[in-house]
């Protein structure tokens, strides 16, 4: 039974690493779930409370980055408050519409928000592009955090 649980944990971690880039999978929560499963099967001998709290805090930061990256990209290019709200709402709604929704939701939300603030279509498209750039930067940060989580997990297992 232990071998099956370790295999499941490995699949969760590998799937989670893929999920940091593929928006259809909840990458960071999967990685943390796999790490926690290994800790539980191991009887928390190598991964105790302190390790899990540090790795969990990193995971929480990664999830937070995932939610605010698009809005921060819009803000960076001087978007209005409506565009920031639009990018945030577009991100949340996009989560329910699959990969196209996750890719285009923040862009469309920022675009519509900026248009509702009375700016031109060109300016609104610029804000939407800033949102996309924020999403790409957020994905890069999530990837770094994911590898950091796995690296800390490996270090804890060696000690």
Phi and psi in degrees as GROMACS dihedral restraints (atoms count N, CA, C in turn):
[ dihedral_restraints ]
;  ai    aj    ak    al  type     phi  dphi    fc
    3     4     5     6     1   -60.2    20    10
    4     5     6     7     1   -40.4    20    10
    6     7     8     9     1   -62.2    20    10
    7     8     9    10     1   -41.7    20    10
    9    10    11    12     1   -63.7    20    10
   10    11    12    13     1   -38.7    20    10
   12    13    14    15     1   -69.8    20    10
   13    14    15    16     1   -39.9    20    10
   15    16    17    18     1   -64.5    20    10
   16    17    18    19     1   -37.9    20    10
   18    19    20    21     1   -65.5    20    10
   19    20    21    22     1   -42.6    20    10
   21    22    23    24     1   -61.1    20    10
   22    23    24    25     1   -42.3    20    10
   24    25    26    27     1   -62.0    20    10
   25    26    27    28     1   -43.4    20    10
   27    28    29    30     1   -62.1    20    10
   28    29    30    31     1   -41.0    20    10
   30    31    32    33     1   -65.3    20    10
   31    32    33    34     1   -38.6    20    10
   33    34    35    36     1   -62.8    20    10
   34    35    36    37     1   -44.5    20    10
   36    37    38    39     1   -65.8    20    10
   37    38    39    40     1   -46.1    20    10
   39    40    41    42     1   -65.2    20    10
   40    41    42    43     1   -42.3    20    10
   42    43    44    45     1   -63.9    20    10
   43    44    45    46     1   -36.5    20    10
   45    46    47    48     1   -65.5    20    10
   46    47    48    49     1   -39.2    20    10
   48    49    50    51     1   -62.8    20    10
   49    50    51    52     1   -40.1    20    10
   51    52    53    54     1   -66.3    20    10
   52    53    54    55     1   -36.2    20    10
   54    55    56    57     1   -69.6    20    10
   55    56    57    58     1   -16.6    20    10
   57    58    59    60     1   -71.5    20    10
   58    59    60    61     1   -21.7    20    10
   60    61    62    63     1  -104.3    20    10
   61    62    63    64     1   -39.0    20    10
   63    64    65    66     1   -88.7    20    10
   64    65    66    67     1   115.7    20    10
   66    67    68    69     1   -70.8    20    10
   67    68    69    70     1    -4.3    20    10
   69    70    71    72     1   -81.0    20    10
   70    71    72    73     1   -18.7    20    10
   72    73    74    75     1  -107.5    20    10
   73    74    75    76     1   140.3    20    10
   75    76    77    78     1   -79.6    20    10
   76    77    78    79     1    80.6    20    10
   78    79    80    81     1   -53.5    20    10
   79    80    81    82     1   -59.4    20    10
   81    82    83    84     1   -64.5    20    10
   82    83    84    85     1   -43.7    20    10
   84    85    86    87     1   -61.3    20    10
   85    86    87    88     1   -34.8    20    10
   87    88    89    90     1   -65.4    20    10
   88    89    90    91     1   -42.0    20    10
   90    91    92    93     1   -61.8    20    10
   91    92    93    94     1   -47.6    20    10
   93    94    95    96     1   -63.1    20    10
   94    95    96    97     1   -39.9    20    10
   96    97    98    99     1   -60.9    20    10
   97    98    99   100     1   -41.3    20    10
   99   100   101   102     1   -65.5    20    10
  100   101   102   103     1   -41.6    20    10
  102   103   104   105     1   -65.1    20    10
  103   104   105   106     1   -43.0    20    10
  105   106   107   108     1   -65.3    20    10
  106   107   108   109     1   -36.9    20    10
  108   109   110   111     1   -63.7    20    10
  109   110   111   112     1   -42.8    20    10
  111   112   113   114     1   -61.1    20    10
  112   113   114   115     1   -43.6    20    10
  114   115   116   117     1   -60.8    20    10
  115   116   117   118     1   -42.9    20    10
  117   118   119   120     1   -66.6    20    10
  118   119   120   121     1   -44.7    20    10
  120   121   122   123     1   -64.5    20    10
  121   122   123   124     1   -34.5    20    10
  123   124   125   126     1   -79.2    20    10
  124   125   126   127     1    -2.1    20    10
  126   127   128   129     1    73.1    20    10
  127   128   129   130     1    23.3    20    10
  129   130   131   132     1    58.2    20    10
  130   131   132   133     1    27.9    20    10
  132   133   134   135     1   -74.1    20    10
  133   134   135   136     1   -42.5    20    10
  135   136   137   138     1   -95.8    20    10
  136   137   138   139     1   -34.7    20    10
  138   139   140   141     1  -114.0    20    10
  139   140   141   142     1    95.1    20    10
  141   142   143   144     1   -90.6    20    10
  142   143   144   145     1  -168.5    20    10
  144   145   146   147     1   -59.3    20    10
  145   146   147   148     1   -43.1    20    10
  147   148   149   150     1   -61.7    20    10
  148   149   150   151     1   -46.9    20    10
  150   151   152   153     1   -60.9    20    10
  151   152   153   154     1   -46.0    20    10
  153   154   155   156     1   -65.5    20    10
  154   155   156   157     1   -35.5    20    10
  156   157   158   159     1   -66.4    20    10
  157   158   159   160     1   -42.7    20    10
  159   160   161   162     1   -65.5    20    10
  160   161   162   163     1   -46.9    20    10
  162   163   164   165     1   -65.6    20    10
  163   164   165   166     1   -39.3    20    10
  165   166   167   168     1   -64.9    20    10
  166   167   168   169     1   -38.8    20    10
  168   169   170   171     1   -64.3    20    10
  169   170   171   172     1   -40.8    20    10
  171   172   173   174     1   -61.6    20    10
  172   173   174   175     1   -42.5    20    10
  174   175   176   177     1   -62.2    20    10
  175   176   177   178     1   -42.3    20    10
  177   178   179   180     1   -62.9    20    10
  178   179   180   181     1   -39.7    20    10
  180   181   182   183     1   -62.5    20    10
  181   182   183   184     1   -42.1    20    10
  183   184   185   186     1   -63.1    20    10
  184   185   186   187     1   -41.0    20    10
  186   187   188   189     1   -66.7    20    10
  187   188   189   190     1   -40.1    20    10
  189   190   191   192     1   -62.0    20    10
  190   191   192   193     1   -44.3    20    10
  192   193   194   195     1   -58.4    20    10
  193   194   195   196     1   -40.4    20    10
  195   196   197   198     1   -60.0    20    10
  196   197   198   199     1   -39.3    20    10
  198   199   200   201     1   -78.3    20    10
  199   200   201   202     1   -32.6    20    10
  201   202   203   204     1  -102.5    20    10
  202   203   204   205     1    -5.4    20    10
  204   205   206   207     1   -61.0    20    10
  205   206   207   208     1   -44.9    20    10
  207   208   209   210     1   -63.5    20    10
  208   209   210   211     1   -44.0    20    10
  210   211   212   213     1   -65.3    20    10
  211   212   213   214     1   -37.7    20    10
  213   214   215   216     1   -67.3    20    10
  214   215   216   217     1   -36.3    20    10
  216   217   218   219     1   -63.4    20    10
  217   218   219   220     1   -40.6    20    10
  219   220   221   222     1   -65.3    20    10
  220   221   222   223     1   -41.2    20    10
  222   223   224   225     1   -64.6    20    10
  223   224   225   226     1   -36.2    20    10
  225   226   227   228     1   -60.8    20    10
  226   227   228   229     1   -32.1    20    10
  228   229   230   231     1   -93.8    20    10
  229   230   231   232     1    14.9    20    10
  231   232   233   234     1    80.7    20    10
  232   233   234   235     1    34.2    20    10
  234   235   236   237     1   -68.8    20    10
  235   236   237   238     1   155.6    20    10
  237   238   239   240     1   -75.1    20    10
  238   239   240   241     1   168.6    20    10
  240   241   242   243     1   -61.0    20    10
  241   242   243   244     1   -35.6    20    10
  243   244   245   246     1   -65.1    20    10
  244   245   246   247     1   -37.9    20    10
  246   247   248   249     1   -67.2    20    10
  247   248   249   250     1   -38.2    20    10
  249   250   251   252     1   -63.9    20    10
  250   251   252   253     1   -43.9    20    10
  252   253   254   255     1   -64.0    20    10
  253   254   255   256     1   -40.3    20    10
  255   256   257   258     1   -62.2    20    10
  256   257   258   259     1   -42.5    20    10
  258   259   260   261     1   -64.2    20    10
  259   260   261   262     1   -40.6    20    10
  261   262   263   264     1   -66.5    20    10
  262   263   264   265     1   -46.5    20    10
  264   265   266   267     1   -64.9    20    10
  265   266   267   268     1   -40.3    20    10
  267   268   269   270     1   -61.9    20    10
  268   269   270   271     1   -35.4    20    10
  270   271   272   273     1   -67.0    20    10
  271   272   273   274     1   -45.9    20    10
  273   274   275   276     1   -65.3    20    10
  274   275   276   277     1   -47.0    20    10
  276   277   278   279     1   -65.3    20    10
  277   278   279   280     1   -38.9    20    10
  279   280   281   282     1   -61.4    20    10
  280   281   282   283     1   -28.0    20    10
  282   283   284   285     1   -61.1    20    10
  283   284   285   286     1   -27.8    20    10
  285   286   287   288     1   -91.2    20    10
  286   287   288   289     1    -1.6    20    10
  288   289   290   291     1  -112.4    20    10
  289   290   291   292     1    17.1    20    10
  291   292   293   294     1    77.0    20    10
  292   293   294   295     1  -163.0    20    10
  294   295   296   297     1   -60.5    20    10
  295   296   297   298     1   -46.8    20    10
  297   298   299   300     1   -59.0    20    10
  298   299   300   301     1   -38.3    20    10
  300   301   302   303     1   -65.4    20    10
  301   302   303   304     1   -38.9    20    10
  303   304   305   306     1   -69.9    20    10
  304   305   306   307     1   -31.8    20    10
  306   307   308   309     1   -80.3    20    10
  307   308   309   310     1   -45.9    20    10
  309   310   311   312     1   -95.2    20    10
  310   311   312   313     1   -18.9    20    10
  312   313   314   315     1   -55.5    20    10
  313   314   315   316     1   -53.3    20    10
  315   316   317   318     1   -63.3    20    10
  316   317   318   319     1   -37.6    20    10
  318   319   320   321     1   -63.2    20    10
  319   320   321   322     1   -50.3    20    10
  321   322   323   324     1   -64.4    20    10
  322   323   324   325     1   -41.5    20    10
  324   325   326   327     1   -60.8    20    10
  325   326   327   328     1   -45.1    20    10
  327   328   329   330     1   -65.9    20    10
  328   329   330   331     1   -40.5    20    10
  330   331   332   333     1   -61.6    20    10
  331   332   333   334     1   -49.6    20    10
  333   334   335   336     1   -65.1    20    10
  334   335   336   337     1   -42.2    20    10
  336   337   338   339     1   -60.7    20    10
  337   338   339   340     1   -43.3    20    10
  339   340   341   342     1   -69.2    20    10
  340   341   342   343     1   -38.3    20    10
  342   343   344   345     1   -63.1    20    10
  343   344   345   346     1   -39.1    20    10
  345   346   347   348     1   -69.3    20    10
  346   347   348   349     1   -18.2    20    10
  348   349   350   351     1   -82.9    20    10
  349   350   351   352     1    -2.8    20    10
  351   352   353   354     1    92.5    20    10
  352   353   354   355     1    15.6    20    10
  354   355   356   357     1   -91.9    20    10
  355   356   357   358     1   170.0    20    10
  357   358   359   360     1   -72.1    20    10
  358   359   360   361     1   164.7    20    10
  360   361   362   363     1   -64.5    20    10
  361   362   363   364     1   -40.8    20    10
  363   364   365   366     1   -62.9    20    10
  364   365   366   367     1   -45.0    20    10
  366   367   368   369     1   -64.0    20    10
  367   368   369   370     1   -39.8    20    10
  369   370   371   372     1   -65.1    20    10
  370   371   372   373     1   -39.3    20    10
  372   373   374   375     1   -65.7    20    10
  373   374   375   376     1   -36.5    20    10
  375   376   377   378     1   -62.1    20    10
  376   377   378   379     1   -42.2    20    10
  378   379   380   381     1   -64.8    20    10
  379   380   381   382     1   -41.3    20    10
  381   382   383   384     1   -61.4    20    10
  382   383   384   385     1   -40.2    20    10
  384   385   386   387     1   -65.4    20    10
  385   386   387   388     1   -38.5    20    10
  387   388   389   390     1   -61.3    20    10
  388   389   390   391     1   -35.6    20    10
  390   391   392   393     1   -63.2    20    10
  391   392   393   394     1   -44.6    20    10
  393   394   395   396     1   -61.4    20    10
  394   395   396   397     1   -42.4    20    10
  396   397   398   399     1   -62.8    20    10
  397   398   399   400     1   -39.8    20    10
  399   400   401   402     1   -60.9    20    10
  400   401   402   403     1   -40.2    20    10
  402   403   404   405     1   -63.9    20    10
  403   404   405   406     1   -41.6    20    10
  405   406   407   408     1   -64.1    20    10
  406   407   408   409     1   -43.2    20    10
  408   409   410   411     1   -63.2    20    10
  409   410   411   412     1   -40.9    20    10
  411   412   413   414     1   -62.5    20    10
  412   413   414   415     1   -39.6    20    10
  414   415   416   417     1   -63.7    20    10
  415   416   417   418     1   -39.8    20    10
  417   418   419   420     1   -63.8    20    10
  418   419   420   421     1   -43.4    20    10
  420   421   422   423     1   -63.8    20    10
  421   422   423   424     1   -42.5    20    10
  423   424   425   426     1   -61.0    20    10
  424   425   426   427     1   -39.3    20    10
  426   427   428   429     1   -64.1    20    10
  427   428   429   430     1   -43.6    20    10
  429   430   431   432     1   -62.7    20    10
  430   431   432   433     1   -44.6    20    10
  432   433   434   435     1   -63.1    20    10
  433   434   435   436     1   -39.8    20    10
  435   436   437   438     1   -61.4    20    10
  436   437   438   439     1   -46.2    20    10
  438   439   440   441     1   -67.6    20    10
  439   440   441   442     1   -32.7    20    10
  441   442   443   444     1   -63.9    20    10
  442   443   444   445     1   -42.3    20    10
  444   445   446   447     1   -60.9    20    10
  445   446   447   448     1   -46.3    20    10
  447   448   449   450     1   -67.2    20    10
  448   449   450   451     1   -37.3    20    10
  450   451   452   453     1   -64.8    20    10
  451   452   453   454     1   -43.3    20    10
  453   454   455   456     1   -63.7    20    10
  454   455   456   457     1   -38.5    20    10
  456   457   458   459     1   -60.1    20    10
  457   458   459   460     1   -47.0    20    10
  459   460   461   462     1   -62.3    20    10
  460   461   462   463     1   -40.5    20    10
  462   463   464   465     1   -62.9    20    10
  463   464   465   466     1   -44.4    20    10
  465   466   467   468     1   -63.0    20    10
  466   467   468   469     1   -36.6    20    10
  468   469   470   471     1   -70.0    20    10
  469   470   471   472     1   -29.2    20    10
  471   472   473   474     1   -76.8    20    10
  472   473   474   475     1   -28.0    20    10
